[in-house]
């Protein structure tokens, strides 16, 4: 999710350089409730300290996370 957030951030900067005004947050869809809860929750847990930087980066960017169930 942090890699996707970096790509979205880069695309937002690119659009701003081209003169496109972006005033709303970018919607990111995920099928992982765990990823979404870690990215939204600022509390660090013992089992998630190895991904703390990625979660902080995702939380700091202007994105909106939404759960979408995986359909097989």
PyMOL commands that set and color helices and strands:
alter all, ss='L'
color gray80, all
select helices_A, chain A and resi 2-17+33-40+46-60
alter helices_A, ss='H'
color red, helices_A
select strands_A, chain A and resi 26-30+63-67
alter strands_A, ss='S'
color yellow, strands_A
deselect
rebuild
show_as cartoon
